[in-house]
């Protein structure tokens, strides 16, 4: 009965979001739902992920703040390093990258596609004759962590031009689609059960998942798309490649849901991943 109830709730949520048909109304409805499920949690705290619902985890995160700050700073030298032509990654972004991460992913009207921060970094590297990086490799994660640290505590502000709404919708549909051998959707946990506990661990809300990160687990930085790939594997589904349109649209969807939340540059997490740890 519990499984049937969760299935019905997920189907009703998906249908409701589709009926309202706009990104903003979808964001507002999902925020209203999580506030009703966990009324004691302030909306801004949703940027903490699972730590918003777990005081013990929140205390651990705060105890490891120095480790998180060091991980975010590790990409600074690579960010400022001169290319062969004398330019640098810092020179490709306004203000050297300060206060820009909060607007990513963004929709490029010229390319007619969603551009993630990783893609923007690679566009810069390629444009200056440098080797591009794999989206999920450690060096890219360090760069993303550093650039996001330059926007720490700034409110997420992802724009949604009319031409981008279809990409948001593709991400939303994928988030609510059941996949893999376990027949779960991302929304099965992070919408229907947001704020509840799986064993001893809290389940993060879809609202806020893109506001924090990369995650730092066992000294390794893990980007949002790498976490989504881990979650798909736990669902028994073949993960989409990092940098694929599917994951880019999922990230775009989650980032828009996080609009107005304060960015958290690096999210410390316990070293051992579990069934819910991958998408914290």
C-alpha positions in Angstrom: 0.0 0.0 0.0 2.8 2.4 0.8 4.4 1.8 -2.6 1.0 2.3 -4.4 0.5 5.5 -2.4 3.9 6.8 -3.4 3.3 5.9 -7.0 0.0 7.7 -7.0 1.5 10.8 -5.4 4.3 10.9 -7.9 1.8 10.6 -10.8 -0.4 13.4 -9.4 2.7 15.6 -8.9 3.9 15.0 -12.5 0.5 15.7 -13.9 0.0 18.8 -11.9 3.4 20.3 -12.9 2.5 19.5 -16.5 -0.9 21.2 -16.3 0.6 24.4 -14.9 3.0 24.4 -17.7 5.4 27.2 -16.6 8.8 26.8 -14.9 7.9 29.4 -12.3 4.6 27.8 -11.3 6.4 24.4 -11.1 9.0 25.8 -8.8 6.4 27.5 -6.7 4.3 24.4 -6.3 7.3 22.2 -5.5 8.5 24.7 -2.9 5.1 24.9 -1.4 5.0 21.1 -1.1 8.3 20.7 0.7 7.4 23.6 3.1 4.1 21.7 3.9 6.1 18.4 4.4 8.7 20.0 6.7 7.2 23.2 8.0 10.0 23.8 10.5 12.7 24.2 7.8 13.3 27.7 6.4 13.3 27.9 2.6 16.9 29.3 2.6 18.1 26.2 4.6 17.1 24.0 1.7 20.3 25.0 0.0 22.1 22.8 2.6 20.6 19.6 1.0 20.1 16.7 3.4 21.7 18.8 6.2 18.6 21.0 6.2 16.7 18.0 7.7 19.4 16.4 9.8 20.9 18.4 12.7 23.7 15.8 13.2 24.8 16.1 9.6 24.6 19.9 9.8 26.9 19.9 12.8 29.4 17.6 10.9 29.3 20.0 7.9 30.0 23.0 10.1 32.8 21.1 11.9 34.5 20.4 8.5 34.1 23.9 7.1 37.9 24.4 6.9 38.2 21.3 4.9 35.5 22.5 2.5 37.1 25.9 2.1 40.5 24.3 1.3 38.9 22.1 -1.3 37.2 25.1 -2.9 40.5 27.0 -3.0 42.4 24.2 -4.6 41.3 25.2 -8.1 42.6 28.8 -7.8 46.0 28.3 -9.2 44.6 26.4 -12.3 42.0 29.1 -12.7 44.6 31.9 -12.8 47.3 29.9 -14.7 48.4 31.5 -18.0 47.7 29.7 -21.3 50.3 29.6 -24.0 48.8 32.7 -25.5 49.0 34.6 -22.2 45.3 34.4 -21.4 43.7 32.5 -18.6 40.4 30.9 -17.5 39.8 33.9 -15.2 40.0 36.2 -18.3 37.2 34.4 -20.0 34.6 35.3 -17.4 33.4 38.7 -16.2 35.1 39.9 -13.0 37.5 37.0 -13.2 34.6 34.7 -12.4 33.3 36.5 -9.4 29.5 36.4 -9.0 28.9 34.4 -12.3 28.4 30.8 -11.1 24.9 31.7 -9.7 23.6 32.1 -13.2 24.7 28.7 -14.4 23.5 26.6 -16.2 22.3 29.2 -18.7 20.6 29.0 -22.0 22.7 30.1 -25.0 20.3 31.6 -27.6 23.0 31.4 -30.3 23.8 27.8 -29.7 20.2 27.0 -28.8 21.3 24.8 -25.9 21.8 24.7 -22.2 25.4 25.6 -21.2 26.7 24.4 -17.9 29.6 25.9 -16.0 31.8 22.9 -17.1 30.9 23.6 -20.7 31.7 27.3 -20.3 35.1 26.3 -18.9 35.8 24.0 -21.8 34.7 26.6 -24.3 37.3 28.9 -22.9 40.0 26.2 -22.9 39.2 25.2 -26.5 39.1 28.9 -27.7 42.6 29.4 -26.4 44.1 26.2 -27.9 44.2 24.3 -24.6 43.1 20.7 -24.0 39.6 20.4 -22.7 38.7 18.5 -19.6 36.2 15.7 -19.0 33.2 17.1 -17.2 33.4 14.8 -14.2 37.2 14.6 -13.8 38.8 15.8 -10.6 40.5 18.9 -12.1 37.2 20.1 -13.5 35.5 19.5 -10.2 38.2 21.6 -8.5 37.7 24.4 -11.0 33.9 24.3 -10.6 34.3 24.3 -6.8 36.6 27.4 -6.9 34.3 29.4 -9.3 31.3 28.5 -7.2 33.2 29.7 -4.1 33.5 33.1 -5.8 29.7 33.3 -5.7 29.2 31.8 -2.2 26.1 33.1 -0.4 24.9 34.8 -3.5 21.4 33.9 -4.5 21.0 31.4 -7.3 19.7 33.4 -10.3 19.1 31.1 -13.3 17.3 32.9 -16.1 14.5 31.3 -18.1 14.0 32.9 -21.5 10.9 31.7 -23.4 13.1 29.6 -25.7 14.6 27.7 -22.8 11.3 26.6 -21.3 11.3 23.4 -23.4 14.7 22.4 -21.9 13.4 22.9 -18.4 10.4 20.8 -19.3 12.7 18.0 -20.6 14.6 18.1 -17.3 11.4 18.0 -15.3 10.0 15.1 -17.3 13.2 13.1 -16.8 13.2 13.9 -13.0 9.7 12.5 -12.7 10.2 9.5 -15.0 10.7 6.0 -13.4 13.9 4.4 -14.6 16.0 1.3 -14.1 15.4 -2.0 -12.4 14.2 -0.5 -9.2 11.5 1.5 -11.0 12.3 4.7 -9.2 12.2 8.3 -10.4 14.4 11.0 -8.9 11.2 12.6 -7.7 10.3 9.3 -5.8 12.8 10.3 -3.1 13.5 14.0 -3.6 9.9 15.2 -4.0 7.5 12.7 -2.6 9.8 11.8 0.4 11.8 15.0 0.7 12.6 15.6 4.4 11.9 12.1 5.5 14.5 9.6 6.5 15.8 6.5 4.8 17.3 4.5 7.7 19.3 7.0 9.7 19.7 9.5 6.8 17.6 12.4 5.7 16.5 12.7 2.1 17.3 16.0 0.4 14.7 18.0 -1.5 14.8 18.7 -5.2 14.5 22.4 -4.2 18.1 23.1 -3.1 20.0 20.3 -4.7 21.7 22.6 -7.2 22.4 25.3 -4.6 25.2 23.4 -2.9 28.2 21.6 -4.3 30.3 20.0 -5.5 30.2 17.6 -2.6 33.4 16.7 -0.8 33.4 13.0 0.1 36.5 11.3 1.5 38.7 14.2 0.2 37.2 13.8 -3.4 35.1 16.5 -5.0 32.0 15.2 -6.7 30.0 17.4 -9.1 26.2 17.6 -9.4 26.2 15.6 -12.6 28.5 13.0 -11.1 26.1 12.7 -8.2 23.2 12.3 -10.6 25.1 9.5 -12.4 25.7 7.7 -9.1 22.0 8.0 -8.2 21.0 6.6 -11.6 23.2 3.6 -11.0 21.6 3.1 -7.6 18.3 3.1 -9.3 19.5 0.3 -11.6 19.5 2.6 -14.7 22.4 3.1 -17.1 23.7 6.6 -16.3 23.7 9.3 -19.0 27.2 10.5 -19.9 28.4 13.6 -18.0 27.8 16.6 -20.2 25.0 14.9 -22.1 21.8 16.9 -23.0 19.9 14.7 -20.5 22.0 15.6 -17.5 22.4 19.2 -18.7 18.6 19.5 -18.8 18.2 17.9 -15.4 20.8 20.3 -14.0 19.0 23.2 -15.6 15.7 22.1 -14.0 17.2 21.7 -10.6 19.2 25.0 -10.8 16.0 26.9 -11.7 14.2 25.3 -8.7 17.0 26.7 -6.5 16.5 30.3 -7.6 16.6 32.7 -4.7 18.5 30.2 -2.4 22.0 31.2 -1.2 24.8 29.2 -2.9 26.9 26.9 -0.8 30.3 26.4 -2.6 31.4 23.0 -1.3 29.2 20.6 0.6 31.1 18.3 3.0 29.6 14.8 3.2 30.6 11.6 5.1 33.1 9.5 3.1 31.1 6.3 2.7 28.3 6.7 0.0 25.0 5.1 0.7 21.7 4.8 -1.3 20.7 8.3 -0.4 24.2 9.9 -0.1 24.7 10.1 -3.9 22.1 12.8 -4.4 22.5 14.7 -1.2 
